[in-house]
């Protein structure tokens, strides 16, 4: 695989950008170090928040300066530079993000100090949202030009963008248009100045055809001037929009010149709950689900027939997996099969699954579909937790929780189904807190998990978006796709969708009017509505997580893989969207539940170390050094060809070097650990010549010296600089509503 950063240096139109100077410096330059940390100058708007969210998601240290804060630090040479413990001059930031090109004031002392810093140390700057103007190398957005909404329009990565930081994209960058009555994105399109200032140049990286013309207007482009580079962004975005999610990885790689802390993948794992069970059916006639209080299907009605996969459905699932290179994770409950065997003597579905067990991944469920939280009092609607005579909550016992998991595991092993014994998917995530009725976990759950050796426990991502420890297990938040467990046909799914998302005047339940959601303008056509509206909506919501470095799984039910097999159109849409927009070197990563747990543990441990200030990371020349607590997995991203340089430990010899991670999106990235007896991870990047640093704004200069470079000592994250990423909707209703807005 070619090194896209090397390719960028030889690509036509990119030569004006200069070599990635943070990677190495000329042998005649005195050594200095550049912290692997990003400076974010924030105006409190959504575009900077989106970039900050990407830094958090990847695990990249950053410092925020809120412009409106009267007590903020002054951006000057003393703020930007310092002296490292070894006496080396320290450049404290490897990249800079501004809310706009003039965020610190045109010609101000702070702007001049920042410009001098970027010139001296080869640091790049991102202008998050800037109006096109000659001061950034662009014509005013007129003749030709455009000012207005960009909904439904499509950007295009240029040859220069493909050769550089955006090489993982196939080319098209479609802008969302989820609601034709709402302006969702806004921007400005203009062309580069025909005549630039001496030594300046503008290179578009992502463009869009200016309406009414054949001219390409810049959306993202590099303005090279006065010895440094700015990435000029001329459209507004937020962290959830697909157009930003597609470009986020490239923006980070451009600003850091391909070398930074952090790790990023596009994940898709699909859990299939209720495998081997039968699911109750939605009644189109009565607008309820069989088995619910007050829901009694008419005698002889198909509504009374539960939904269950057939052997043919099993074979179809196996063929679909092979055709799409994606393995489904099946949460099995053996009681469903036993019920069939008791009724008719044999279960062809279980037999077909067992015969093809190696085609799937298997998660342990709980035998019998019991609720493992408080003892439910279902004589009232909604149910409440039962209490004893003293008013204390009655809980499902530890023995019952243990038996539900162990019985199911033993059953699966007896059938030759290779269930992972370290995983557990309880019925409705029961045992964990269920608001509003059950405000805490069943206290008997944690000891049961520990006794069973469970390390991965499924949780409801709508109720709690973050992983947490419960006994020996880490919870894995899962996300229910709005293809309902009680629907096996497109008509039933659409009818229930209409019931939930239309007002009472339109024949719906009216729940959408009071649940903080957005009602449909009109009921969907039950013949076409599933494919025309529900499929693209659910695929778009899932794609936000896929493109958001989120390893947590999507959830469907076995019923969705039966009859009309309505799960597949949604999954196919997700796969087609990803394949159509990203190159083959940026594939979907399909993790098992155990591997998801490991990834979540790595992310949590890394973020905790950053927040505690126990990580020091720096780059000198082509060498990156990261010091961290013993045993901590360190996420590092570097160009192809980068290697981790090993040193022999106190007892174990080590190889001289190994690849610094695995290939993904045109570069290398991985979770690295220090060698035994060592306290730091050392990575050698691909070196490239670069000019010596110029004089600093403070007047400090460098004297010629032996081989030098850049080193980075990352400061701890300041509490005021930590932005909390907002989960996408507190529940499925709000999540869907947000997608429509």
DRENBA-787035 format. One record per residue (C-alpha): residue in three letters; x, y, z. Coordinates in steps of 0.001 Angstrom, whole numbers, padded with zeros to 6 digits, always signed. Last residue first. Layout:
<atoms>
alaXYZ/...
</atoms>
This chain:
<atoms>
unk-034804+017180+012065/unk-035631+013694+010893/unk-032620+012016+012436/unk-033327+013730+015732/unk-036796+012211+015774/unk-035379+008733+015289/unk-033012+009135+018183/unk-035717+010711+020313/unk-037928+007680+019819/unk-035083+005177+020231/unk-033970+006644+023518/unk-031629+009231+024940/unk-030699+010482+021455/unk-027318+010314+019769/unk-024982+010437+022741/unk-023465+013876+023383/unk-019674+013919+023429/unk-018450+015670+026589/unk-015927+018408+025893/unk-012787+018449+028005/unk-011038+021787+027829/unk-012264+023183+031127/unk-010883+020137+032933/unk-007448+020727+031372/unk-006243+017631+029585/unk-002800+016670+030814/unk+000127+018096+028846/unk+001562+016088+025981/unk+005311+016215+025596/unk+005989+016310+021878/unk+009258+016030+020093/unk+010201+017561+016771/unk+013434+017200+014915/unk+017153+017595+015072/unk+020390+016223+013653/unk+023349+018256+014922/unk+023198+021927+015546/unk+022634+025250+013840/unk+021445+027957+016222/unk+017766+028509+016745/unk+016165+031853+017363/unk+014130+033390+020192/unk+012646+036776+019250/unk+009421+036236+021150/unk+007595+035787+017864/unk+009869+032875+017156/unk+012618+032896+014552/unk+012376+030266+011819/unk+012469+026512+012197/unk+014728+024612+009771/unk+013135+023546+006510/unk+011925+020006+005969/unk+013335+016751+004623/unk+011145+013647+005011/unk+011309+010882+007605/unk+008900+007926+007704/unk+007950+007407+011319/unk+009933+005610+014026/unk+007723+004755+016991/unk+008916+004423+020596/unk+006556+003302+023361/unk+007783+004269+026823/unk+008310+002837+030309/unk+010479-000183+029515/unk+011032-003336+031570/unk+008889-005409+029251/unk+008346-003526+026020/unk+005887-000638+025956/unk+002449-001312+024559/unk+000845-000392+021253/unk-002802-000090+020268/unk-002767+000375+016516/unk-002625+002611+013508/unk-000949+002505+010118/unk-001947+004576+007112/unk-004050+004498+003939/unk-007417+004114+005652/unk-006250+001124+007697/unk-002995-000850+007810/unk-002156-002406+011160/unk-000127-001094+014073/unk+003358+000385+014245/unk+004940-002416+012212/unk+007617-004266+014217/unk+011162-003290+015158/unk+014412-004626+016622/unk+012781-007740+018034/unk+012642-007986+021842/unk+014650-009955+024408/unk+012798-010734+027639/unk+014141-010470+031172/unk+014875-006834+031895/unk+013464-005725+028587/unk+015214-005634+025235/unk+014325-002527+023297/unk+011759-002263+020551/unk+011247+000319+017830/unk+007630+000427+016733/unk+007633+000892+013002/unk+006259+003417+010521/unk+006197+002158+006934/unk+002736+003476+006253/unk+002210+006809+007974/unk+001411+007071+011700/unk-001497+006625+014132/unk-000844+005654+017763/unk-003198+004333+020438/unk-001304+003376+023638/unk-002419+000270+025560/unk-001466+000843+029200/unk+000600-001944+030769/unk+002779+000369+032827/unk+001529+003955+032919/unk+002449+006066+029889/unk+005469+007492+028087/unk+004998+008020+024359/unk+007992+008646+022096/unk+007676+009532+018432/unk+010818+009528+016298/unk+011052+011043+012821/unk+012440+014351+013993/unk+011641+014550+017657/unk+008043+013679+018459/unk+006431+013825+021870/unk+003971+012035+024091/unk+003689+012211+027885/unk+000747+010379+029435/unk-000064+010422+033161/unk-002083+013641+033032/unk-005068+012134+034851/unk-007425+013056+032008/unk-005101+011460+029482/unk-004785+008291+031589/unk-008557+008071+031993/unk-009056+008470+028250/unk-006583+005658+027589/unk-008184+003313+030129/unk-011667+003981+028726/unk-010606+003481+025113/unk-008737+000258+025887/unk-011649-001114+027910/unk-014093-000268+025106/unk-011842-002027+022585/unk-011531-005099+024797/unk-015303-005224+025261/unk-015815-004956+021511/unk-013403-007869+021119/unk-015520-010031+023425/unk-018696-008978+021620/unk-017131-009995+018302/unk-015894-007233+016046/unk-016872-006578+012420/unk-014566-003827+011134/unk-015991-002149+008032/unk-013331-001600+005417/unk-011080+001422+004842/unk-008509+000055+002375/unk-011412-000882+000073/unk-012223+002771-000465/unk-015069+004624+001191/unk-018260+006184-000221/unk-020032+003416-002137/unk-018892+000650+000209/unk-020201+002521+003227/unk-023535+003298+001650/unk-023909-000219+000261/unk-023167-001820+003629/unk-025623+000364+005517/unk-028283-000109+002828/unk-027770-003880+002837/unk-028209-003945+006608/unk-031485-002045+006353/unk-032773-004138+003427/unk-031660-007313+005250/unk-033600-006944+008473/unk-036973-007192+006695/unk-036650-010915+006102/unk-040189-011015+004615/unk-040876-014260+006560/unk-038005-014515+009072/unk-034814-012493+009636/unk-036669-009698+011453/unk-038193-012271+013816/unk-034695-013253+014935/unk-034311-009806+016435/unk-032163-006777+015545/unk-029485-004976+017542/unk-026620-002721+016422/unk-023295-003154+018180/unk-020843-000882+020035/unk-017530-000227+018251/unk-018073+003536+017853/unk-015386+005240+015753/unk-018063+007688+014554/unk-018449+006547+010938/unk-020264+003346+011935/unk-022097+005198+014700/unk-023527+007792+012342/unk-024107+005023+009796/unk-026622+003405+012149/unk-028789+006518+012057/unk-028551+006684+008263/unk-029483+003009+007902/unk-032523+003523+010131/unk-033752+006474+008076/unk-032953+004854+004715/unk-034898+001688+005632/unk-037846+003428+007281/unk-038596+005878+004482/unk-038799+004459+000944/unk-038331+000759+001701/unk-040755+000594+004611/unk-043157+003131+003169/unk-043870+001321-000094/unk-046800-001010+000563/unk-047812+000317+003970/unk-047847+003878+002636/unk-046417+006001+005404/unk-048762+008007+007585/unk-048571+011778+007114/unk-046324+014579+008353/unk-044659+012034+010602/unk-044512+013101+014216/unk-041349+014558+015699/unk-040264+013297+019094/unk-040176+014861+022540/unk-042432+012095+023799/unk-045716+013992+023855/unk-046701+014389+020220/unk-044931+011186+019172/unk-047181+009184+021473/unk-050172+010284+019376/unk-051248+006663+018955/unk-051794+007032+015234/unk-054922+007363+013111/unk-054058+010681+011533/unk-055917+012748+014133/unk-054166+010680+016797/unk-050812+011970+015610/unk-048362+009765+013723/unk-045066+008232+014815/unk-045925+005241+016977/unk-048932+003954+015010/unk-047199+004716+011708/unk-044187+002666+012768/unk-046535-000153+013811/unk-048144-000118+010353/unk-044772+000121+008609/unk-043385-002892+010477/unk-046551-004890+009813/unk-046482-004086+006085/unk-042757-004789+005742/unk-043244-008221+007238/unk-041652-009937+010235/unk-042663-007502+012944/unk-042842-008095+016711/unk-039134-007466+017380/unk-039403-004046+015755/unk-037167-002657+013071/unk-036197+000559+014813/unk-032557-000518+015162/unk-031844-001156+018814/unk-028434+000112+019851/unk-026220-001875+022221/unk-024166-000631+025159/unk-021579-003277+026160/unk-021425-003589+029936/unk-018118-004677+031401/unk-018339-007860+033441/unk-016552-009117+036570/unk-019042-007410+038882/unk-020817-004759+036870/unk-018268-002387+035290/unk-019466+000389+033050/unk-019838+001115+029337/unk-021358+004454+028401/unk-024604+005068+026506/unk-026981+004144+029302/unk-030729+003916+028660/unk-030712+004008+024858/unk-027564+001868+024792/unk-029415-000956+026540/unk-026835-003296+028032/unk-025186-006560+026969/unk-022719-008018+029477/unk-019137-008947+028574/unk-016731-010404+031185/unk-018841-013260+032593/unk-016808-015583+034852/unk-019936-017297+036179/unk-019178-016418+039812/unk-018445-012842+038800/unk-021680-012540+036853/unk-023687-013922+039789/unk-021972-011538+042210/unk-022867-008576+039965/unk-026518-009568+039411/unk-027616-010103+043008/unk-027749-006366+043711/unk-030322-006050+040878/unk-029133-002853+039275/unk-030652+000411+040399/unk-033591+002694+039585/unk-036125-000011+038765/unk-039505+001433+037753/unk-038434+004550+035881/unk-036069+003434+034540/unk-034680-000083+034177/unk-031455-000694+036112/unk-029538-003792+035052/unk-030834-007252+035932/unk-032868-007211+032765/unk-031177-006161+029544/unk-034535-006941+027869/unk-033853-010677+028411/unk-030197-011038+029376/unk-027361-011155+026874/unk-024251-012708+028413/unk-020708-013163+027165/unk-017708-014998+028685/unk-019222-018402+027840/unk-018971-017758+024078/unk-021618-020113+022664/unk-020221-022811+020374/unk-023488-024585+019398/unk-022827-028318+019528/unk-026257-029104+020959/unk-024934-030047+024397/unk-022833-026900+024482/unk-025951-024849+023833/unk-027909-026500+026660/unk-025035-026102+029117/unk-024772-022401+028272/unk-028517-021926+028651/unk-028597-023644+032018/unk-025623-021592+033193/unk-027179-018236+032307/unk-030637-018810+033799/unk-029183-020787+036722/unk-026890-017958+037779/unk-029676-015385+037726/unk-031953-017714+039698/unk-029247-018512+042272/unk-028463-014816+042670/unk-032089-014214+043581/unk-034530-012030+041647/unk-035079-009008+043863/unk-037889-007876+046172/unk-037742-004168+046922/unk-038084-003241+050601/unk-041426-001858+051770/unk-041272-003655+055124/unk-044015-006096+054129/unk-042107-007016+050974/unk-041979-005033+047765/unk-042792-005830+044152/unk-041255-003628+041465/unk-043822-001907+039269/unk-045583-002777+036014/unk-047069-000087+033800/unk-049832-001031+033981/unk-050749-002849+037175/unk-051102-006567+037875/unk-047606-006965+036445/unk-045781-006766+039775/unk-042253-007571+038748/unk-039697-009178+041047/unk-036716-006885+040625/unk-034193-007574+037902/unk-033705-010894+036148/unk-036826-011008+033953/unk-037106-014550+032630/unk-036813-015432+028957/unk-036498-019137+029689/unk-032771-019783+029431/unk-030645-016667+029555/unk-028605-015764+026497/unk-025062-016759+025633/unk-023679-015205+022489/unk-022790-017163+019358/unk-020818-016081+016298/unk-022108-017524+013029/unk-020951-019693+010131/unk-019354-022236+012463/unk-022771-023319+013756/unk-023912-024520+010346/unk-025150-027987+011353/unk-026155-026603+014762/unk-028193-023815+013138/unk-029903-026312+010856/unk-030698-028639+013756/unk-032037-025771+015865/unk-034320-024754+013005/unk-035425-028328+012300/unk-036746-028704+015868/unk-038060-032171+016680/unk-040778-033859+018726/unk-043763-031669+017858/unk-044693-029840+021062/unk-041863-030764+023415/unk-039356-030243+020606/unk-040820-026805+019862/unk-040647-025769+023521/unk-037094-027101+023749/unk-036112-024895+020839/unk-037429-021761+022486/unk-035872-022715+025810/unk-032461-022755+024138/unk-032135-018975+024181/unk-029437-017846+021729/unk-027908-014426+021185/unk-026647-014653+017605/unk-023759-012464+016455/unk-023882-012062+012670/unk-020717-012321+010599/unk-020037-009840+007800/unk-018231-010589+004546/unk-021256-009555+002466/unk-021765-012620+000277/unk-020679-015002+003030/unk-022996-013409+005586/unk-025914-013447+003136/unk-025393-017145+002427/unk-025457-017990+006134/unk-028550-015858+006709/unk-030304-017551+003787/unk-029513-020980+005208/unk-030958-020027+008587/unk-034059-018593+006920/unk-034538-021893+005089/unk-034399-023700+008439/unk-037254-021482+009577/unk-037185-018359+011736/unk-039969-017800+014229/unk-042882-015359+014462/unk-045860-016198+016679/unk-049284-016987+015190/unk-052057-015067+016954/unk-052026-012231+014435/unk-052726-014824+011747/unk-056337-014693+012978/unk-058083-017965+013811/unk-059878-016448+016776/unk-059385-012698+016830/unk-056221-011540+018540/unk-056412-010641+022242/unk-054499-007557+023352/unk-055789-006291+026704/unk-052482-006717+028483/unk-049844-007603+025906/unk-049607-011206+024789/unk-050144-010539+021090/unk-048933-007076+020249/unk-051178-004070+019723/unk-052738-001978+016977/unk-055938-004111+016866/unk-056131-004788+013122/unk-052451-004511+012265/unk-051730-006913+015100/unk-048030-007020+015911/unk-046741-010569+016393/unk-045188-012289+019394/unk-041650-013615+018998/unk-040694-017310+018948/unk-037328-018248+020446/unk-034484-019981+018594/unk-032477-016706+018414/unk-034189-014129+020623/unk-031612-011408+019851/unk-029584-010929+016672/unk-026549-008767+017348/unk-025009-006899+014407/unk-021451-005560+014477/unk-020346-002646+012318/unk-017228-000583+013019/unk-015437+002112+011027/unk-012038+002489+012704/unk-010026+005201+014455/unk-007094+005180+016875/unk-005471+008042+018742/unk-002114+009742+019159/unk-000905+011590+016137/unk+001220+011433+012998/unk-000419+011909+009595/unk+000369+015573+009152/unk-001468+016437+012371/unk-003754+018961+010622/unk-004234+016753+007559/unk-004835+013582+009552/unk-007467+015293+011688/unk-009236+016756+008650/unk-009040+013387+006901/unk-010692+011481+009740/unk-013452+014084+009990/unk-014374+014124+006277/unk-016899+011276+006188/unk-018320+012175+009605/unk-018673+015764+008438/unk-020767+014824+005404/unk-022746+012348+007514/unk-023967+014961+009949/unk-023682+014073+013630/unk-020742+016287+014676/unk-022209+019481+013278/unk-021593+021313+010038/unk-021160+024783+008537/unk-019467+025296+005173/unk-016435+027251+003988/unk-013557+025322+005537/unk-010051+026715+004943/unk-007259+024322+005931/unk-004435+026735+006696/unk-000771+026240+005843/unk+002439+028060+006820/unk+005337+030001+005348/unk+003639+033318+004723/unk+000906+031679+002712/unk-000434+028245+001816/unk-004231+028173+001750/unk-005398+024576+001760/unk-008934+023779+000655/unk-012221+022461+001945/unk-015565+023465+000450/unk-014102+025043-002710/unk-016304+025926-005647/unk-016004+023970-008889/unk-017221+025837-011952/unk-019748+024267-014324/unk-022326+026915-013516/unk-025938+027302-012362/unk-025168+025956-008906/unk-021442+026024-008046/unk-020191+022445-008396/unk-018831+021275-005080/unk-015198+020973-004011/unk-013029+019029-001574/unk-009228+019375-001524/unk-008904+022798-003185/unk-005286+024043-003331/unk-004695+027760-002725/unk-001323+029408-003213/unk+000957+031999-001660/unk+004619+032785-002283/unk+003858+036225-003684/unk+000180+036983-003213/unk-002208+034983-005340/unk-003438+035753-008836/unk-006376+033693-010065/unk-007876+033730-006598/unk-009364+030365-005721/unk-013040+029761-006557/unk-016098+030240-004403/unk-018776+028229-002652/unk-020341+029279+000646/unk-022192+027091+003098/unk-025315+025999+004875/unk-026444+022633+006171/unk-029714+021368+007637/unk-032174+023901+006253/unk-035547+022427+007235/unk-038660+021763+005144/unk-036981+019164+002906/unk-036162+017081+005979/unk-033353+014535+005917/unk-031231+016238+003264/unk-027707+015087+004032/unk-024692+016302+002062/unk-023065+013715-000194/unk-019248+013529-000239/unk-018291+011712-003458/unk-014657+010811-004083/unk-013818+007229-003154/unk-012701+008352+000281/unk-009643+006845+002026/unk-007373+009247+000131/unk-008658+012215+002102/unk-005338+013149+003773/unk-003290+013413+000610/unk-003378+012040-002922/unk-007175+011934-002809/unk-007329+015546-001647/unk-005003+016677-004442/unk-007026+014739-007000/unk-010148+016495-005715/unk-012701+015055-003303/unk-016200+015830-004552/unk-019115+017439-002739/unk-022711+016466-003334/unk-025904+018482-002871/unk-028925+017206-000949/unk-028853+020046+001553/unk-026235+022679+000648/unk-028143+025731+001819/unk-027034+029135+000689/unk-024284+031373-000659/unk-022884+030627-004121/unk-020120+031827-006381/unk-019176+032579-009947/unk-019436+035573-010275/unk-019904+035649-006497/unk-018555+033972-003378/unk-015690+036468-002828/unk-012578+035033-004395/unk-010426+032743-002312/unk-006847+032850-000990/unk-007755+033219+002689/unk-007488+037048+002821/unk-009056+037131-000653/unk-012414+036148+000812/unk-014536+033042+001363/unk-016355+033167+004725/unk-014705+030837+007208/unk-015908+027861+009234/unk-013466+025547+011029/unk-010229+027279+010020/unk-007741+024434+010539/unk-004093+025342+011162/unk-000875+023461+010454/unk+002347+023585+012448/unk+005681+023765+010620/unk+007509+024842+013759/unk+008594+028391+013032/unk+005807+029254+010620/unk+003077+027936+012912/unk+004533+029813+015878/unk+004861+033044+013922/unk+001250+032782+012783/unk+000084+032132+016348/unk+001992+035130+017687/unk+000613+037342+014911/unk-002934+036200+015651/unk-002448+036873+019354/unk-000969+040332+018710/unk-003964+041158+016539/unk-003718+041524+012751/unk-007251+040263+012201/unk-008727+039160+015494/unk-008298+035891+017390/unk-010951+033986+015434/unk-009907+035583+012137/unk-009565+032394+010085/unk-012622+030921+011741/unk-013406+028701+014754/unk-009688+028055+014959/unk-008041+024627+015248/unk-004266+024431+015726/unk-001877+021528+015214/unk+001200+019955+016834/unk+000901+022017+019988/unk+003364+022723+022807/unk+006466+023486+020760/unk+009217+022727+023284/unk+012756+024047+023105/unk+015073+021403+024502/unk+016419+021875+028011/unk+016029+018218+028985/unk+012892+018988+031003/unk+011326+020696+027943/unk+011436+024482+027613/unk+008407+026421+026486/unk+006304+027356+023504/unk+002710+028278+022667/unk+001647+030067+025844/unk+004976+031907+026187/unk+004876+032851+022508/unk+001401+034350+022851/unk-002197+033193+023069/unk-003435+034933+026205/unk-004977+032541+028706/unk-008729+032620+029297/unk-010153+034669+032137/unk-012563+036712+030017/unk-013925+033507+028496/unk-015499+034395+025137/unk-012570+032991+023150/unk-012715+029593+024820/unk-009172+028230+024667/unk-009331+024442+024554/unk-006385+022071+024932/unk-006232+018769+023085/unk-005129+015167+023529/unk-006229+012778+020730/unk-008305+009753+021752/unk-010061+009097+018436/unk-013495+009950+019790/unk-012243+012895+021819/unk-010492+014433+018820/unk-013585+013815+016700/unk-015799+015465+019318/unk-013478+018483+019300/unk-013885+018769+015537/unk-017668+018653+015875/unk-017639+021161+018734/unk-015594+023505+016539/unk-018333+023303+013917/unk-021200+023472+016430/unk-020319+026878+017934/unk-018792+027713+021332/unk-016237+030087+019795/unk-013335+027713+020441/unk-009608+028056+019857/unk-008555+024398+019891/unk-004847+023643+020371/unk-004009+020046+019440/unk-001560+017860+021368/unk+001282+015630+020286/unk+003752+018050+021814/unk+006445+019329+019494/unk+010063+018890+020466/unk+013170+020756+019426/unk+016536+019767+017995/unk+018687+022491+016420/unk+018314+022530+012656/unk+021212+021646+010325/unk+020022+018074+009901/unk+016823+019362+008373/unk+013579+018651+010105/unk+011275+015676+010372/unk+007637+014640+010522/unk+006275+017948+011710/unk+007305+019502+008396/unk+004890+017561+006266/unk+006543+018729+003050/unk+005346+021925+001417/unk+001827+022947+000531/unk+002890+024480-002769/unk+003770+021027-004057/unk+000163+019984-003766/unk-001089+020969-007217/unk+000330+017957-008957/unk+000954+015127-006532/unk+004562+014609-005485/unk+004279+015579-001845/unk+000885+013979-001463/unk+002247+010642-002585/unk+004664+010639+000323/unk+001745+011315+002652/unk-000356+008656+000938/unk+002233+005981+001605/unk+001407+003337-000958/unk+000000+000000+000000/
</atoms>
